[in-house]
């Protein structure tokens, strides 16, 4: 299966980098899902918002404040002012 190269970067540091199956983010235009082969796009992240990265071993979630999501032929870059691991509630 094709994968996306994803980089999640905050002002302070590179938060996460690797290969993913999909990326989901809340932008000012609404919820956005990015799969391999997605058309190039630039979106402004909702403030605050959540970025979810789906990998073969599970899903990572980060709470972000401000920034942009960029989709290119090379992959997905999330450039946020701040990015912290999100508190995830387990569903029963």
PyMOL Python script that loads the backbone (N, CA, C, O; Angstrom):
from pymol import cmd

cmd.read_pdbstr("""\
ATOM      1  N   UNK A   1       0.833  -1.180   0.000  1.00  0.00           N
ATOM      2  CA  UNK A   1       0.000   0.000   0.000  1.00  0.00           C
ATOM      3  C   UNK A   1       0.882   1.250   0.000  1.00  0.00           C
ATOM      4  O   UNK A   1       1.892   1.305   0.701  1.00  0.00           O
ATOM      5  N   UNK A   2       0.500   2.228  -0.774  1.00  0.00           N
ATOM      6  CA  UNK A   2       1.252   3.480  -0.838  1.00  0.00           C
ATOM      7  C   UNK A   2       1.170   4.198   0.505  1.00  0.00           C
ATOM      8  O   UNK A   2       0.181   4.084   1.228  1.00  0.00           O
ATOM      9  N   UNK A   3       2.229   4.937   0.823  1.00  0.00           N
ATOM     10  CA  UNK A   3       2.260   5.672   2.074  1.00  0.00           C
ATOM     11  C   UNK A   3       2.624   7.121   1.832  1.00  0.00           C
ATOM     12  O   UNK A   3       3.141   7.486   0.777  1.00  0.00           O
ATOM     13  N   UNK A   4       2.342   7.939   2.835  1.00  0.00           N
ATOM     14  CA  UNK A   4       2.676   9.356   2.810  1.00  0.00           C
ATOM     15  C   UNK A   4       3.902   9.583   3.681  1.00  0.00           C
ATOM     16  O   UNK A   4       4.033   8.964   4.737  1.00  0.00           O
ATOM     17  N   UNK A   5       4.795  10.456   3.256  1.00  0.00           N
ATOM     18  CA  UNK A   5       5.855  10.894   4.162  1.00  0.00           C
ATOM     19  C   UNK A   5       5.297  12.105   4.899  1.00  0.00           C
ATOM     20  O   UNK A   5       4.885  13.085   4.279  1.00  0.00           O
ATOM     21  N   UNK A   6       5.287  12.029   6.238  1.00  0.00           N
ATOM     22  CA  UNK A   6       4.669  13.073   7.047  1.00  0.00           C
ATOM     23  C   UNK A   6       5.707  13.689   7.976  1.00  0.00           C
ATOM     24  O   UNK A   6       6.508  12.984   8.589  1.00  0.00           O
ATOM     25  N   UNK A   7       5.678  15.012   8.071  1.00  0.00           N
ATOM     26  CA  UNK A   7       6.495  15.722   9.042  1.00  0.00           C
ATOM     27  C   UNK A   7       5.596  16.670   9.815  1.00  0.00           C
ATOM     28  O   UNK A   7       4.889  17.489   9.229  1.00  0.00           O
ATOM     29  N   UNK A   8       5.631  16.550  11.136  1.00  0.00           N
ATOM     30  CA  UNK A   8       4.902  17.447  12.020  1.00  0.00           C
ATOM     31  C   UNK A   8       5.950  18.255  12.769  1.00  0.00           C
ATOM     32  O   UNK A   8       6.741  17.710  13.539  1.00  0.00           O
ATOM     33  N   UNK A   9       5.945  19.572  12.531  1.00  0.00           N
ATOM     34  CA  UNK A   9       6.978  20.444  13.076  1.00  0.00           C
ATOM     35  C   UNK A   9       6.325  21.596  13.829  1.00  0.00           C
ATOM     36  O   UNK A   9       5.366  22.200  13.350  1.00  0.00           O
ATOM     37  N   UNK A  10       6.859  21.897  15.024  1.00  0.00           N
ATOM     38  CA  UNK A  10       6.418  23.076  15.765  1.00  0.00           C
ATOM     39  C   UNK A  10       7.542  24.099  15.730  1.00  0.00           C
ATOM     40  O   UNK A  10       8.626  23.818  15.219  1.00  0.00           O
ATOM     41  N   UNK A  11       7.289  25.276  16.268  1.00  0.00           N
ATOM     42  CA  UNK A  11       8.314  26.316  16.292  1.00  0.00           C
ATOM     43  C   UNK A  11       9.551  25.818  17.026  1.00  0.00           C
ATOM     44  O   UNK A  11      10.675  26.129  16.633  1.00  0.00           O
ATOM     45  N   UNK A  12       9.348  25.040  18.097  1.00  0.00           N
ATOM     46  CA  UNK A  12      10.467  24.590  18.923  1.00  0.00           C
ATOM     47  C   UNK A  12      11.245  23.422  18.330  1.00  0.00           C
ATOM     48  O   UNK A  12      12.467  23.373  18.470  1.00  0.00           O
ATOM     49  N   UNK A  13      10.572  22.479  17.669  1.00  0.00           N
ATOM     50  CA  UNK A  13      11.270  21.260  17.251  1.00  0.00           C
ATOM     51  C   UNK A  13      10.462  20.445  16.245  1.00  0.00           C
ATOM     52  O   UNK A  13       9.290  20.718  15.986  1.00  0.00           O
ATOM     53  N   UNK A  14      11.132  19.432  15.687  1.00  0.00           N
ATOM     54  CA  UNK A  14      10.434  18.447  14.864  1.00  0.00           C
ATOM     55  C   UNK A  14       9.735  17.504  15.836  1.00  0.00           C
ATOM     56  O   UNK A  14      10.388  16.870  16.665  1.00  0.00           O
ATOM     57  N   UNK A  15       8.413  17.410  15.739  1.00  0.00           N
ATOM     58  CA  UNK A  15       7.622  16.633  16.683  1.00  0.00           C
ATOM     59  C   UNK A  15       7.535  15.171  16.251  1.00  0.00           C
ATOM     60  O   UNK A  15       7.711  14.270  17.071  1.00  0.00           O
ATOM     61  N   UNK A  16       7.265  14.933  14.969  1.00  0.00           N
ATOM     62  CA  UNK A  16       7.153  13.560  14.468  1.00  0.00           C
ATOM     63  C   UNK A  16       7.452  13.546  12.977  1.00  0.00           C
ATOM     64  O   UNK A  16       7.071  14.460  12.245  1.00  0.00           O
ATOM     65  N   UNK A  17       8.133  12.505  12.541  1.00  0.00           N
ATOM     66  CA  UNK A  17       8.428  12.340  11.124  1.00  0.00           C
ATOM     67  C   UNK A  17       8.405  10.858  10.805  1.00  0.00           C
ATOM     68  O   UNK A  17       8.941  10.047  11.560  1.00  0.00           O
ATOM     69  N   UNK A  18       7.787  10.501   9.685  1.00  0.00           N
ATOM     70  CA  UNK A  18       7.760   9.103   9.307  1.00  0.00           C
ATOM     71  C   UNK A  18       6.752   8.834   8.205  1.00  0.00           C
ATOM     72  O   UNK A  18       6.205   9.752   7.594  1.00  0.00           O
ATOM     73  N   UNK A  19       6.521   7.552   7.970  1.00  0.00           N
ATOM     74  CA  UNK A  19       5.590   7.122   6.937  1.00  0.00           C
ATOM     75  C   UNK A  19       4.228   6.846   7.572  1.00  0.00           C
ATOM     76  O   UNK A  19       4.143   6.289   8.667  1.00  0.00           O
ATOM     77  N   UNK A  20       3.168   7.244   6.871  1.00  0.00           N
ATOM     78  CA  UNK A  20       1.814   7.077   7.408  1.00  0.00           C
ATOM     79  C   UNK A  20       0.863   6.649   6.302  1.00  0.00           C
ATOM     80  O   UNK A  20       1.133   6.848   5.118  1.00  0.00           O
ATOM     81  N   UNK A  21      -0.261   6.055   6.712  1.00  0.00           N
ATOM     82  CA  UNK A  21      -1.303   5.653   5.771  1.00  0.00           C
ATOM     83  C   UNK A  21      -2.234   6.819   5.449  1.00  0.00           C
ATOM     84  O   UNK A  21      -2.764   6.909   4.342  1.00  0.00           O
ATOM     85  N   UNK A  22      -2.434   7.716   6.428  1.00  0.00           N
ATOM     86  CA  UNK A  22      -3.349   8.846   6.247  1.00  0.00           C
ATOM     87  C   UNK A  22      -3.069   9.897   7.311  1.00  0.00           C
ATOM     88  O   UNK A  22      -2.502   9.606   8.364  1.00  0.00           O
ATOM     89  N   UNK A  23      -3.481  11.125   7.012  1.00  0.00           N
ATOM     90  CA  UNK A  23      -3.385  12.234   7.964  1.00  0.00           C
ATOM     91  C   UNK A  23      -4.747  12.927   7.986  1.00  0.00           C
ATOM     92  O   UNK A  23      -5.350  13.170   6.940  1.00  0.00           O
ATOM     93  N   UNK A  24      -5.221  13.240   9.192  1.00  0.00           N
ATOM     94  CA  UNK A  24      -6.491  13.944   9.356  1.00  0.00           C
ATOM     95  C   UNK A  24      -6.223  15.197  10.170  1.00  0.00           C
ATOM     96  O   UNK A  24      -5.539  15.145  11.192  1.00  0.00           O
ATOM     97  N   UNK A  25      -6.762  16.325   9.721  1.00  0.00           N
ATOM     98  CA  UNK A  25      -6.536  17.581  10.431  1.00  0.00           C
ATOM     99  C   UNK A  25      -7.779  18.448  10.343  1.00  0.00           C
ATOM    100  O   UNK A  25      -8.534  18.389   9.373  1.00  0.00           O
ATOM    101  N   UNK A  26      -7.974  19.256  11.381  1.00  0.00           N
ATOM    102  CA  UNK A  26      -9.072  20.219  11.377  1.00  0.00           C
ATOM    103  C   UNK A  26      -8.501  21.543  10.909  1.00  0.00           C
ATOM    104  O   UNK A  26      -7.600  22.102  11.535  1.00  0.00           O
ATOM    105  N   UNK A  27      -9.037  22.043   9.796  1.00  0.00           N
ATOM    106  CA  UNK A  27      -8.590  23.313   9.246  1.00  0.00           C
ATOM    107  C   UNK A  27      -9.703  24.344   9.410  1.00  0.00           C
ATOM    108  O   UNK A  27     -10.802  24.018   9.857  1.00  0.00           O
ATOM    109  N   UNK A  28      -9.409  25.579   9.046  1.00  0.00           N
ATOM    110  CA  UNK A  28     -10.422  26.626   9.115  1.00  0.00           C
ATOM    111  C   UNK A  28     -11.552  26.355   8.127  1.00  0.00           C
ATOM    112  O   UNK A  28     -12.629  26.940   8.245  1.00  0.00           O
ATOM    113  N   UNK A  29     -11.319  25.471   7.149  1.00  0.00           N
ATOM    114  CA  UNK A  29     -12.340  25.114   6.157  1.00  0.00           C
ATOM    115  C   UNK A  29     -13.120  23.859   6.547  1.00  0.00           C
ATOM    116  O   UNK A  29     -14.093  23.506   5.881  1.00  0.00           O
ATOM    117  N   UNK A  30     -12.698  23.179   7.627  1.00  0.00           N
ATOM    118  CA  UNK A  30     -13.357  21.949   8.065  1.00  0.00           C
ATOM    119  C   UNK A  30     -12.366  20.813   8.210  1.00  0.00           C
ATOM    120  O   UNK A  30     -11.160  21.010   8.065  1.00  0.00           O
ATOM    121  N   UNK A  31     -12.877  19.619   8.499  1.00  0.00           N
ATOM    122  CA  UNK A  31     -12.047  18.438   8.678  1.00  0.00           C
ATOM    123  C   UNK A  31     -11.483  18.004   7.325  1.00  0.00           C
ATOM    124  O   UNK A  31     -12.195  17.991   6.321  1.00  0.00           O
ATOM    125  N   UNK A  32     -10.196  17.649   7.310  1.00  0.00           N
ATOM    126  CA  UNK A  32      -9.517  17.284   6.076  1.00  0.00           C
ATOM    127  C   UNK A  32      -8.826  15.942   6.256  1.00  0.00           C
ATOM    128  O   UNK A  32      -8.120  15.730   7.242  1.00  0.00           O
ATOM    129  N   UNK A  33      -9.026  15.038   5.310  1.00  0.00           N
ATOM    130  CA  UNK A  33      -8.331  13.756   5.308  1.00  0.00           C
ATOM    131  C   UNK A  33      -7.413  13.680   4.109  1.00  0.00           C
ATOM    132  O   UNK A  33      -7.819  13.995   2.991  1.00  0.00           O
ATOM    133  N   UNK A  34      -6.173  13.261   4.334  1.00  0.00           N
ATOM    134  CA  UNK A  34      -5.190  13.178   3.254  1.00  0.00           C
ATOM    135  C   UNK A  34      -4.722  11.734   3.130  1.00  0.00           C
ATOM    136  O   UNK A  34      -4.208  11.152   4.085  1.00  0.00           O
ATOM    137  N   UNK A  35      -4.903  11.165   1.947  1.00  0.00           N
ATOM    138  CA  UNK A  35      -4.437   9.823   1.632  1.00  0.00           C
ATOM    139  C   UNK A  35      -3.345   9.924   0.583  1.00  0.00           C
ATOM    140  O   UNK A  35      -3.209  10.970  -0.053  1.00  0.00           O
ATOM    141  N   UNK A  36      -2.552   8.860   0.379  1.00  0.00           N
ATOM    142  CA  UNK A  36      -1.532   8.901  -0.676  1.00  0.00           C
ATOM    143  C   UNK A  36      -2.164   9.275  -2.018  1.00  0.00           C
ATOM    144  O   UNK A  36      -3.250   8.800  -2.350  1.00  0.00           O
ATOM    145  N   UNK A  37      -1.482  10.127  -2.787  1.00  0.00           N
ATOM    146  CA  UNK A  37      -1.989  10.556  -4.079  1.00  0.00           C
ATOM    147  C   UNK A  37      -2.886  11.775  -4.013  1.00  0.00           C
ATOM    148  O   UNK A  37      -3.434  12.187  -5.036  1.00  0.00           O
ATOM    149  N   UNK A  38      -3.051  12.365  -2.836  1.00  0.00           N
ATOM    150  CA  UNK A  38      -3.909  13.547  -2.674  1.00  0.00           C
ATOM    151  C   UNK A  38      -3.364  14.702  -3.508  1.00  0.00           C
ATOM    152  O   UNK A  38      -2.151  14.845  -3.662  1.00  0.00           O
ATOM    153  N   UNK A  39      -4.258  15.518  -4.041  1.00  0.00           N
ATOM    154  CA  UNK A  39      -3.859  16.700  -4.813  1.00  0.00           C
ATOM    155  C   UNK A  39      -3.126  17.689  -3.907  1.00  0.00           C
ATOM    156  O   UNK A  39      -3.431  17.780  -2.718  1.00  0.00           O
ATOM    157  N   UNK A  40      -2.164  18.427  -4.457  1.00  0.00           N
ATOM    158  CA  UNK A  40      -1.463  19.438  -3.667  1.00  0.00           C
ATOM    159  C   UNK A  40      -2.448  20.442  -3.070  1.00  0.00           C
ATOM    160  O   UNK A  40      -3.450  20.796  -3.691  1.00  0.00           O
ATOM    161  N   UNK A  41      -2.139  20.894  -1.846  1.00  0.00           N
ATOM    162  CA  UNK A  41      -3.052  21.792  -1.158  1.00  0.00           C
ATOM    163  C   UNK A  41      -2.323  22.472  -0.016  1.00  0.00           C
ATOM    164  O   UNK A  41      -1.352  21.942   0.522  1.00  0.00           O
ATOM    165  N   UNK A  42      -2.802  23.651   0.348  1.00  0.00           N
ATOM    166  CA  UNK A  42      -2.300  24.371   1.517  1.00  0.00           C
ATOM    167  C   UNK A  42      -3.507  24.774   2.336  1.00  0.00           C
ATOM    168  O   UNK A  42      -4.412  25.430   1.821  1.00  0.00           O
ATOM    169  N   UNK A  43      -3.536  24.389   3.616  1.00  0.00           N
ATOM    170  CA  UNK A  43      -4.670  24.714   4.470  1.00  0.00           C
ATOM    171  C   UNK A  43      -4.207  25.326   5.774  1.00  0.00           C
ATOM    172  O   UNK A  43      -3.138  24.984   6.282  1.00  0.00           O
ATOM    173  N   UNK A  44      -5.010  26.236   6.323  1.00  0.00           N
ATOM    174  CA  UNK A  44      -4.711  26.835   7.622  1.00  0.00           C
ATOM    175  C   UNK A  44      -5.342  25.976   8.707  1.00  0.00           C
ATOM    176  O   UNK A  44      -6.533  25.668   8.649  1.00  0.00           O
ATOM    177  N   UNK A  45      -4.542  25.589   9.699  1.00  0.00           N
ATOM    178  CA  UNK A  45      -5.036  24.751  10.777  1.00  0.00           C
ATOM    179  C   UNK A  45      -5.977  25.529  11.681  1.00  0.00           C
ATOM    180  O   UNK A  45      -5.772  26.716  11.935  1.00  0.00           O
ATOM    181  N   UNK A  46      -7.018  24.844  12.169  1.00  0.00           N
ATOM    182  CA  UNK A  46      -7.920  25.441  13.149  1.00  0.00           C
ATOM    183  C   UNK A  46      -7.124  25.684  14.426  1.00  0.00           C
ATOM    184  O   UNK A  46      -6.164  24.968  14.711  1.00  0.00           O
ATOM    185  N   UNK A  47      -7.522  26.692  15.190  1.00  0.00           N
ATOM    186  CA  UNK A  47      -6.755  27.073  16.375  1.00  0.00           C
ATOM    187  C   UNK A  47      -7.668  27.139  17.585  1.00  0.00           C
ATOM    188  O   UNK A  47      -8.446  28.088  17.682  1.00  0.00           O
ATOM    189  N   UNK A  48      -7.624  26.188  18.519  1.00  0.00           N
ATOM    190  CA  UNK A  48      -6.776  25.003  18.478  1.00  0.00           C
ATOM    191  C   UNK A  48      -7.399  23.921  17.604  1.00  0.00           C
ATOM    192  O   UNK A  48      -8.588  23.968  17.289  1.00  0.00           O
ATOM    193  N   UNK A  49      -6.593  22.962  17.223  1.00  0.00           N
ATOM    194  CA  UNK A  49      -7.063  21.877  16.378  1.00  0.00           C
ATOM    195  C   UNK A  49      -6.360  20.583  16.724  1.00  0.00           C
ATOM    196  O   UNK A  49      -5.495  20.540  17.599  1.00  0.00           O
ATOM    197  N   UNK A  50      -6.739  19.539  16.030  1.00  0.00           N
ATOM    198  CA  UNK A  50      -6.134  18.233  16.244  1.00  0.00           C
ATOM    199  C   UNK A  50      -5.616  17.702  14.919  1.00  0.00           C
ATOM    200  O   UNK A  50      -6.273  17.830  13.886  1.00  0.00           O
ATOM    201  N   UNK A  51      -4.437  17.106  14.959  1.00  0.00           N
ATOM    202  CA  UNK A  51      -3.878  16.414  13.801  1.00  0.00           C
ATOM    203  C   UNK A  51      -3.731  14.954  14.192  1.00  0.00           C
ATOM    204  O   UNK A  51      -3.101  14.635  15.200  1.00  0.00           O
ATOM    205  N   UNK A  52      -4.319  14.060  13.387  1.00  0.00           N
ATOM    206  CA  UNK A  52      -4.216  12.627  13.630  1.00  0.00           C
ATOM    207  C   UNK A  52      -3.423  11.995  12.498  1.00  0.00           C
ATOM    208  O   UNK A  52      -3.672  12.264  11.322  1.00  0.00           O
ATOM    209  N   UNK A  53      -2.468  11.155  12.863  1.00  0.00           N
ATOM    210  CA  UNK A  53      -1.619  10.474  11.886  1.00  0.00           C
ATOM    211  C   UNK A  53      -1.859   8.987  12.037  1.00  0.00           C
ATOM    212  O   UNK A  53      -1.569   8.404  13.082  1.00  0.00           O
ATOM    213  N   UNK A  54      -2.401   8.364  10.968  1.00  0.00           N
ATOM    214  CA  UNK A  54      -2.697   6.926  11.005  1.00  0.00           C
ATOM    215  C   UNK A  54      -1.513   6.173  10.420  1.00  0.00           C
ATOM    216  O   UNK A  54      -1.149   6.367   9.260  1.00  0.00           O
ATOM    217  N   UNK A  55      -0.916   5.307  11.240  1.00  0.00           N
ATOM    218  CA  UNK A  55       0.210   4.488  10.792  1.00  0.00           C
ATOM    219  C   UNK A  55      -0.197   3.022  10.834  1.00  0.00           C
ATOM    220  O   UNK A  55      -1.271   2.689  11.334  1.00  0.00           O
ATOM    221  N   UNK A  56       0.645   2.155  10.320  1.00  0.00           N
ATOM    222  CA  UNK A  56       0.351   0.728  10.334  1.00  0.00           C
ATOM    223  C   UNK A  56       0.194   0.174  11.739  1.00  0.00           C
ATOM    224  O   UNK A  56      -0.485  -0.835  11.934  1.00  0.00           O
ATOM    225  N   UNK A  57       0.819   0.826  12.731  1.00  0.00           N
ATOM    226  CA  UNK A  57       0.773   0.318  14.102  1.00  0.00           C
ATOM    227  C   UNK A  57      -0.257   1.030  14.971  1.00  0.00           C
ATOM    228  O   UNK A  57      -0.359   0.740  16.163  1.00  0.00           O
ATOM    229  N   UNK A  58      -1.022   1.956  14.397  1.00  0.00           N
ATOM    230  CA  UNK A  58      -2.032   2.640  15.198  1.00  0.00           C
ATOM    231  C   UNK A  58      -2.226   4.071  14.741  1.00  0.00           C
ATOM    232  O   UNK A  58      -2.013   4.402  13.575  1.00  0.00           O
ATOM    233  N   UNK A  59      -2.635   4.921  15.684  1.00  0.00           N
ATOM    234  CA  UNK A  59      -2.902   6.311  15.356  1.00  0.00           C
ATOM    235  C   UNK A  59      -2.278   7.224  16.406  1.00  0.00           C
ATOM    236  O   UNK A  59      -2.380   6.973  17.607  1.00  0.00           O
ATOM    237  N   UNK A  60      -1.632   8.285  15.933  1.00  0.00           N
ATOM    238  CA  UNK A  60      -1.046   9.297  16.800  1.00  0.00           C
ATOM    239  C   UNK A  60      -1.917  10.535  16.713  1.00  0.00           C
ATOM    240  O   UNK A  60      -2.406  10.868  15.633  1.00  0.00           O
ATOM    241  N   UNK A  61      -2.120  11.220  17.823  1.00  0.00           N
ATOM    242  CA  UNK A  61      -2.934  12.432  17.816  1.00  0.00           C
ATOM    243  C   UNK A  61      -2.181  13.543  18.524  1.00  0.00           C
ATOM    244  O   UNK A  61      -1.585  13.332  19.580  1.00  0.00           O
ATOM    245  N   UNK A  62      -2.217  14.724  17.933  1.00  0.00           N
ATOM    246  CA  UNK A  62      -1.546  15.893  18.503  1.00  0.00           C
ATOM    247  C   UNK A  62      -2.515  17.067  18.514  1.00  0.00           C
ATOM    248  O   UNK A  62      -3.288  17.259  17.576  1.00  0.00           O
ATOM    249  N   UNK A  63      -2.463  17.850  19.588  1.00  0.00           N
ATOM    250  CA  UNK A  63      -3.208  19.094  19.657  1.00  0.00           C
ATOM    251  C   UNK A  63      -2.281  20.185  19.150  1.00  0.00           C
ATOM    252  O   UNK A  63      -1.163  20.334  19.642  1.00  0.00           O
ATOM    253  N   UNK A  64      -2.744  20.945  18.170  1.00  0.00           N
ATOM    254  CA  UNK A  64      -1.904  21.987  17.572  1.00  0.00           C
ATOM    255  C   UNK A  64      -2.576  23.349  17.742  1.00  0.00           C
ATOM    256  O   UNK A  64      -3.800  23.453  17.825  1.00  0.00           O
ATOM    257  N   UNK A  65      -1.761  24.366  17.790  1.00  0.00           N
ATOM    258  CA  UNK A  65      -2.245  25.741  17.842  1.00  0.00           C
ATOM    259  C   UNK A  65      -1.608  26.498  16.697  1.00  0.00           C
ATOM    260  O   UNK A  65      -0.384  26.598  16.607  1.00  0.00           O
ATOM    261  N   UNK A  66      -2.443  27.029  15.825  1.00  0.00           N
ATOM    262  CA  UNK A  66      -1.954  27.828  14.713  1.00  0.00           C
ATOM    263  C   UNK A  66      -1.111  27.030  13.741  1.00  0.00           C
ATOM    264  O   UNK A  66      -0.621  25.950  14.072  1.00  0.00           O
ATOM    265  N   UNK A  67      -0.944  27.558  12.544  1.00  0.00           N
ATOM    266  CA  UNK A  67      -0.069  26.929  11.577  1.00  0.00           C
ATOM    267  C   UNK A  67      -0.791  26.499  10.314  1.00  0.00           C
ATOM    268  O   UNK A  67      -1.936  26.872  10.058  1.00  0.00           O
ATOM    269  N   UNK A  68      -0.069  25.693   9.529  1.00  0.00           N
ATOM    270  CA  UNK A  68      -0.539  25.300   8.207  1.00  0.00           C
ATOM    271  C   UNK A  68      -0.275  23.831   7.949  1.00  0.00           C
ATOM    272  O   UNK A  68       0.602  23.221   8.560  1.00  0.00           O
ATOM    273  N   UNK A  69      -1.049  23.279   7.037  1.00  0.00           N
ATOM    274  CA  UNK A  69      -0.841  21.924   6.533  1.00  0.00           C
ATOM    275  C   UNK A  69      -0.579  22.056   5.037  1.00  0.00           C
ATOM    276  O   UNK A  69      -1.341  22.705   4.321  1.00  0.00           O
ATOM    277  N   UNK A  70       0.497  21.441   4.574  1.00  0.00           N
ATOM    278  CA  UNK A  70       0.867  21.504   3.168  1.00  0.00           C
ATOM    279  C   UNK A  70       0.960  20.091   2.600  1.00  0.00           C
ATOM    280  O   UNK A  70       1.645  19.232   3.154  1.00  0.00           O
ATOM    281  N   UNK A  71       0.261  19.863   1.487  1.00  0.00           N
ATOM    282  CA  UNK A  71       0.318  18.574   0.801  1.00  0.00           C
ATOM    283  C   UNK A  71       1.009  18.796  -0.538  1.00  0.00           C
ATOM    284  O   UNK A  71       0.581  19.629  -1.336  1.00  0.00           O
ATOM    285  N   UNK A  72       2.083  18.044  -0.778  1.00  0.00           N
ATOM    286  CA  UNK A  72       2.807  18.122  -2.048  1.00  0.00           C
ATOM    287  C   UNK A  72       3.003  16.708  -2.578  1.00  0.00           C
ATOM    288  O   UNK A  72       2.582  15.739  -1.946  1.00  0.00           O
ATOM    289  N   UNK A  73       3.633  16.595  -3.722  1.00  0.00           N
ATOM    290  CA  UNK A  73       3.946  15.278  -4.269  1.00  0.00           C
ATOM    291  C   UNK A  73       4.893  14.496  -3.380  1.00  0.00           C
ATOM    292  O   UNK A  73       4.941  13.268  -3.455  1.00  0.00           O
ATOM    293  N   UNK A  74       5.653  15.195  -2.532  1.00  0.00           N
ATOM    294  CA  UNK A  74       6.617  14.539  -1.638  1.00  0.00           C
ATOM    295  C   UNK A  74       5.982  14.056  -0.340  1.00  0.00           C
ATOM    296  O   UNK A  74       6.549  13.197   0.335  1.00  0.00           O
ATOM    297  N   UNK A  75       4.816  14.591   0.023  1.00  0.00           N
ATOM    298  CA  UNK A  75       4.182  14.165   1.264  1.00  0.00           C
ATOM    299  C   UNK A  75       3.418  15.284   1.932  1.00  0.00           C
ATOM    300  O   UNK A  75       2.962  16.221   1.277  1.00  0.00           O
ATOM    301  N   UNK A  76       3.280  15.176   3.268  1.00  0.00           N
ATOM    302  CA  UNK A  76       2.489  16.125   4.055  1.00  0.00           C
ATOM    303  C   UNK A  76       3.395  16.776   5.095  1.00  0.00           C
ATOM    304  O   UNK A  76       4.118  16.092   5.819  1.00  0.00           O
ATOM    305  N   UNK A  77       3.346  18.105   5.160  1.00  0.00           N
ATOM    306  CA  UNK A  77       4.054  18.841   6.199  1.00  0.00           C
ATOM    307  C   UNK A  77       3.022  19.592   7.029  1.00  0.00           C
ATOM    308  O   UNK A  77       2.160  20.290   6.494  1.00  0.00           O
ATOM    309  N   UNK A  78       3.126  19.436   8.339  1.00  0.00           N
ATOM    310  CA  UNK A  78       2.275  20.186   9.248  1.00  0.00           C
ATOM    311  C   UNK A  78       3.196  21.123  10.019  1.00  0.00           C
ATOM    312  O   UNK A  78       4.062  20.678  10.771  1.00  0.00           O
ATOM    313  N   UNK A  79       2.998  22.425   9.823  1.00  0.00           N
ATOM    314  CA  UNK A  79       3.830  23.434  10.459  1.00  0.00           C
ATOM    315  C   UNK A  79       2.964  24.164  11.473  1.00  0.00           C
ATOM    316  O   UNK A  79       2.128  24.986  11.099  1.00  0.00           O
ATOM    317  N   UNK A  80       3.158  23.870  12.746  1.00  0.00           N
ATOM    318  CA  UNK A  80       2.308  24.418  13.800  1.00  0.00           C
ATOM    319  C   UNK A  80       3.119  25.309  14.736  1.00  0.00           C
ATOM    320  O   UNK A  80       4.321  25.113  14.914  1.00  0.00           O
ATOM    321  N   UNK A  81       2.442  26.289  15.329  1.00  0.00           N
ATOM    322  CA  UNK A  81       3.114  27.109  16.340  1.00  0.00           C
ATOM    323  C   UNK A  81       3.461  26.246  17.542  1.00  0.00           C
ATOM    324  O   UNK A  81       4.583  26.306  18.045  1.00  0.00           O
ATOM    325  N   UNK A  82       2.509  25.442  18.008  1.00  0.00           N
ATOM    326  CA  UNK A  82       2.762  24.480  19.082  1.00  0.00           C
ATOM    327  C   UNK A  82       2.099  23.160  18.717  1.00  0.00           C
ATOM    328  O   UNK A  82       1.084  23.138  18.021  1.00  0.00           O
ATOM    329  N   UNK A  83       2.675  22.063  19.189  1.00  0.00           N
ATOM    330  CA  UNK A  83       2.110  20.723  18.968  1.00  0.00           C
ATOM    331  C   UNK A  83       2.446  19.859  20.174  1.00  0.00           C
ATOM    332  O   UNK A  83       3.612  19.677  20.524  1.00  0.00           O
ATOM    333  N   UNK A  84       1.407  19.332  20.800  1.00  0.00           N
ATOM    334  CA  UNK A  84       1.564  18.483  21.984  1.00  0.00           C
ATOM    335  C   UNK A  84       0.760  17.203  21.771  1.00  0.00           C
ATOM    336  O   UNK A  84      -0.291  17.234  21.131  1.00  0.00           O
ATOM    337  N   UNK A  85       1.245  16.074  22.306  1.00  0.00           N
ATOM    338  CA  UNK A  85       0.427  14.857  22.213  1.00  0.00           C
ATOM    339  C   UNK A  85      -0.950  15.107  22.811  1.00  0.00           C
ATOM    340  O   UNK A  85      -1.072  15.679  23.894  1.00  0.00           O
ATOM    341  N   UNK A  86      -1.987  14.672  22.096  1.00  0.00           N
ATOM    342  CA  UNK A  86      -3.359  14.903  22.546  1.00  0.00           C
ATOM    343  C   UNK A  86      -3.737  13.883  23.614  1.00  0.00           C
ATOM    344  O   UNK A  86      -3.264  12.746  23.609  1.00  0.00           O
ATOM    345  N   UNK A  87      -4.590  14.313  24.519  1.00  0.00           N
ATOM    346  CA  UNK A  87      -5.152  13.394  25.516  1.00  0.00           C
ATOM    347  C   UNK A  87      -6.227  12.586  24.774  1.00  0.00           C
ATOM    348  O   UNK A  87      -7.169  13.156  24.224  1.00  0.00           O
ATOM    349  N   UNK A  88      -6.080  11.273  24.765  1.00  0.00           N
ATOM    350  CA  UNK A  88      -7.046  10.448  24.054  1.00  0.00           C
ATOM    351  C   UNK A  88      -7.909   9.701  25.054  1.00  0.00           C
ATOM    352  O   UNK A  88      -7.412   9.075  25.990  1.00  0.00           O
ATOM    353  N   UNK A  89      -9.193   9.780  24.838  1.00  0.00           N
ATOM    354  CA  UNK A  89     -10.141   9.051  25.678  1.00  0.00           C
ATOM    355  C   UNK A  89     -10.429   7.712  25.025  1.00  0.00           C
ATOM    356  O   UNK A  89     -10.745   7.658  23.836  1.00  0.00           O
ATOM    357  N   UNK A  90     -10.326   6.642  25.778  1.00  0.00           N
ATOM    358  CA  UNK A  90     -10.594   5.321  25.199  1.00  0.00           C
ATOM    359  C   UNK A  90     -12.093   5.113  25.080  1.00  0.00           C
ATOM    360  O   UNK A  90     -12.847   5.392  26.012  1.00  0.00           O
ATOM    361  N   UNK A  91     -12.516   4.620  23.926  1.00  0.00           N
ATOM    362  CA  UNK A  91     -13.932   4.352  23.693  1.00  0.00           C
ATOM    363  C   UNK A  91     -14.253   2.931  24.100  1.00  0.00           C
ATOM    364  O   UNK A  91     -13.474   2.012  23.842  1.00  0.00           O
ATOM    365  N   UNK A  92     -15.391   2.749  24.732  1.00  0.00           N
ATOM    366  CA  UNK A  92     -15.807   1.399  25.159  1.00  0.00           C
ATOM    367  C   UNK A  92     -17.035   0.990  24.398  1.00  0.00           C
ATOM    368  O   UNK A  92     -17.550  -0.109  24.602  1.00  0.00           O
TER     369      UNK A  92
END
""", "prot")
cmd.dss("prot")
cmd.show_as("cartoon", "prot")
cmd.util.cbc("prot")
cmd.orient("prot")
